[in-house]
Amino acid sequence: MKRTKIYGSLIVTILLVVGVISQVQAQGMEGMAYSTEATLYTMPGDSMIVDSWSKLVRTDDALSMILKTSGLVPDSPYTVWWVIFNNPGACSAAPDGDPTVPVCDLDDVFNADGVLDPRPLPRISFVWATGNMSDASGSATFSAYIEEGEAPGFAAFGPALQDARGAAVHLVVRAHGPTDLATLFEQMNTAEADGVNVQAAIHDPF
């Protein structure tokens, strides 16, 4: 890869991070912000995606995220969705059966037949975060922001964000290709019935 392309990618990433931090500071929120980082995994399969990462910044009443990933179909539309578990303590028990370690996973979202059937106690929400096109190499970068009680885009289900510091947050990458110029806006701004979830990152609260 040419150095100019590498430097260009770094500059875009730096600008996005600065934008996320500035957006948080501009809100004048109380309390210290803290962040977590997570690698992305394929859906299904749970295979780690090389050269992928996500960062989630939490304040008292808002979330900001930046996500960079690869392995996508080149030059195609994608969306990222907030999957928010506002009450993670009510999620499924950890795999080792320890009831003191809540784990929010697909068992809380789908029933045994694979049909969307979110359990009520975790207070789950699906909210559009952002959309973008992958580049010619199948990579893409996304950034988004959400405040408690507000849905910045299409809310597919649930009460949106209720507890920025305490919620478990999954960032889900959804494919909408191939590109259709006639419906490109819908492809990058809605759930679309023919969309497919392809990647995810998990951010548990401290």
C-alpha positions as CSV (number, residue, x, y, z in Angstrom):
1,M,0.0,0.0,0.0
2,K,1.3,3.5,-0.8
3,R,2.4,5.7,2.0
4,T,0.0,8.4,0.9
5,K,-2.9,6.0,1.4
6,I,-1.7,5.0,4.8
7,Y,-1.3,8.6,5.9
8,G,-4.7,9.5,4.5
9,S,-6.3,6.8,6.5
10,L,-4.6,7.9,9.7
11,I,-5.6,11.5,9.2
12,V,-9.3,10.5,8.7
13,T,-9.2,8.4,11.8
14,I,-7.5,11.1,13.9
15,L,-10.1,13.7,12.7
16,L,-13.0,11.4,13.6
17,V,-11.6,10.8,17.1
18,V,-11.1,14.5,17.6
19,G,-14.6,15.1,16.4
20,V,-16.1,12.5,18.9
21,I,-14.2,14.1,21.8
22,S,-15.1,17.6,20.8
23,Q,-18.8,16.6,20.6
24,V,-18.7,15.2,24.1
25,Q,-17.0,18.3,25.5
26,A,-19.4,20.6,23.7
27,Q,-22.3,19.1,25.5
28,G,-21.0,20.4,28.8
29,M,-21.7,17.1,30.6
30,E,-21.0,16.5,34.2
31,G,-18.6,13.8,35.5
32,M,-15.6,12.1,33.9
33,A,-15.9,10.4,30.6
34,Y,-14.5,6.9,30.2
35,S,-14.0,4.7,27.3
36,T,-13.7,1.0,26.3
37,E,-12.1,-0.6,23.2
38,A,-13.2,-3.8,21.5
39,T,-12.3,-5.8,18.4
40,L,-15.0,-6.7,15.9
41,Y,-16.1,-10.3,15.2
42,T,-18.0,-11.8,12.3
43,M,-21.7,-12.6,12.5
44,P,-22.2,-15.5,12.5
45,G,-19.0,-17.4,13.3
46,D,-17.5,-15.1,16.0
47,S,-14.2,-14.9,14.1
48,M,-12.0,-12.0,15.0
49,I,-11.7,-9.5,12.2
50,V,-8.1,-8.4,11.5
51,D,-7.4,-4.7,11.5
52,S,-10.6,-3.8,13.2
53,W,-11.4,-1.9,16.4
54,S,-14.1,0.1,18.1
55,K,-14.0,2.7,20.8
56,L,-17.0,3.7,23.0
57,V,-16.9,6.8,25.1
58,R,-19.4,7.2,27.9
59,T,-20.4,10.3,29.9
60,D,-23.3,10.8,32.4
61,D,-25.9,10.9,29.7
62,A,-24.5,10.1,26.3
63,L,-22.4,7.7,24.2
64,S,-20.0,8.4,21.4
65,M,-18.3,5.7,19.3
66,I,-15.8,5.3,16.5
67,L,-15.4,2.0,14.6
68,K,-12.9,1.0,12.0
69,T,-13.3,-2.4,10.3
70,S,-12.3,-4.4,7.2
71,G,-13.4,-7.6,5.4
72,L,-16.5,-5.8,3.9
73,V,-17.6,-6.0,0.3
74,P,-15.8,-3.3,-1.5
75,D,-17.7,-0.1,-2.5
76,S,-20.9,-1.1,-0.8
77,P,-23.3,0.5,1.7
78,Y,-23.3,-0.4,5.4
79,T,-25.0,0.8,8.5
80,V,-24.0,0.6,12.2
81,W,-26.6,0.0,14.9
82,W,-26.6,0.6,18.6
83,V,-27.9,-2.5,20.3
84,I,-28.4,-1.2,23.8
85,F,-29.1,-3.3,26.9
86,N,-30.3,-0.7,29.3
87,N,-30.5,-3.1,32.2
88,P,-27.6,-5.6,31.6
89,G,-28.1,-7.1,35.1
90,A,-31.2,-8.8,33.7
91,C,-29.4,-10.4,30.8
92,S,-28.5,-14.1,30.5
93,A,-26.1,-15.6,33.0
94,A,-22.4,-16.0,32.1
95,P,-21.5,-19.2,30.1
96,D,-20.0,-20.8,33.2
97,G,-23.3,-20.4,35.0
98,D,-22.2,-17.7,37.4
99,P,-25.4,-15.6,38.0
100,T,-23.3,-12.7,39.4
101,V,-21.7,-12.1,36.0
102,P,-24.4,-10.8,33.5
103,V,-23.8,-11.4,29.8
104,C,-25.9,-9.9,27.2
105,D,-26.0,-12.0,24.0
106,L,-28.2,-13.3,21.2
107,D,-30.2,-15.4,23.7
108,D,-31.6,-12.1,25.1
109,V,-32.6,-10.9,21.6
110,F,-33.9,-14.0,19.7
111,N,-36.0,-17.0,20.8
112,A,-35.0,-20.6,20.3
113,D,-36.3,-20.6,16.8
114,G,-34.1,-17.6,15.8
115,V,-37.1,-15.2,15.7
116,L,-36.6,-11.6,17.0
117,D,-38.1,-11.7,20.5
118,P,-36.2,-9.4,22.9
119,R,-36.6,-10.3,26.5
120,P,-38.3,-7.4,28.4
121,L,-36.2,-7.1,31.5
122,P,-32.9,-6.0,29.9
123,R,-34.9,-3.2,28.2
124,I,-33.2,-3.7,24.8
125,S,-33.2,-1.1,22.1
126,F,-32.1,-1.2,18.4
127,V,-31.2,2.3,17.1
128,W,-29.6,3.4,13.9
129,A,-26.2,4.9,14.6
130,T,-24.7,5.9,11.2
131,G,-24.1,4.7,7.6
132,N,-21.1,4.8,5.3
133,M,-19.7,3.2,2.1
134,S,-16.8,0.7,2.3
135,D,-13.8,1.6,0.2
136,A,-12.2,-0.3,-2.6
137,S,-10.3,-2.5,-0.2
138,G,-13.4,-3.4,1.8
139,S,-12.6,-1.2,4.8
140,A,-14.8,1.5,6.4
141,T,-14.8,3.9,9.3
142,F,-17.9,5.0,11.2
143,S,-18.6,7.4,14.1
144,A,-21.8,8.3,15.9
145,Y,-23.2,9.9,19.0
146,I,-26.4,9.4,21.0
147,E,-27.9,11.0,24.1
148,E,-30.2,9.4,26.7
149,G,-33.9,9.7,25.7
150,E,-33.1,10.5,22.0
151,A,-32.8,8.5,18.9
152,P,-30.7,10.4,16.3
153,G,-32.0,8.2,13.5
154,F,-34.3,5.3,12.8
155,A,-35.2,3.4,16.0
156,A,-36.2,-0.1,15.1
157,F,-37.2,-1.2,18.6
158,G,-37.2,-0.2,22.3
159,P,-36.8,3.0,24.4
160,A,-33.4,4.0,23.0
161,L,-30.7,4.9,25.5
162,Q,-31.7,5.2,29.1
163,D,-28.4,4.6,31.1
164,A,-25.3,5.8,29.3
165,R,-22.9,4.6,32.0
166,G,-24.6,1.4,33.0
167,A,-25.8,0.0,29.6
168,A,-24.2,-2.9,27.8
169,V,-23.7,-1.7,24.2
170,H,-23.2,-3.9,21.1
171,L,-22.2,-2.1,17.8
172,V,-23.6,-4.1,14.9
173,V,-22.4,-3.6,11.3
174,R,-25.2,-4.3,8.8
175,A,-24.7,-4.9,5.1
176,H,-27.1,-3.4,2.5
177,G,-25.4,-4.2,-0.8
178,P,-25.0,-4.2,-3.7
179,T,-25.2,-0.4,-4.1
180,D,-28.4,0.9,-5.6
181,L,-28.2,4.6,-6.4
182,A,-32.0,4.8,-6.5
183,T,-32.3,3.7,-2.9
184,L,-28.8,4.5,-1.5
185,F,-30.2,6.9,1.1
186,E,-32.5,4.1,2.5
187,Q,-29.6,1.6,2.3
188,M,-27.5,3.7,4.7
189,N,-30.2,5.2,6.9
190,T,-32.7,2.4,7.6
191,A,-32.7,-1.3,8.7
192,E,-33.9,-2.5,5.3
193,A,-35.6,-5.9,5.3
194,D,-32.9,-7.4,3.0
195,G,-30.1,-6.1,5.2
196,V,-27.8,-8.7,6.9
197,N,-25.9,-8.3,10.2
198,V,-22.2,-9.1,9.4
199,Q,-20.0,-7.8,12.2
200,A,-20.3,-6.8,15.9
201,A,-18.3,-5.3,18.8
202,I,-19.3,-5.7,22.4
203,H,-18.8,-3.0,25.0
204,D,-19.8,-4.0,28.6
205,P,-20.1,-1.4,31.3
206,F,-17.5,-1.2,34.0
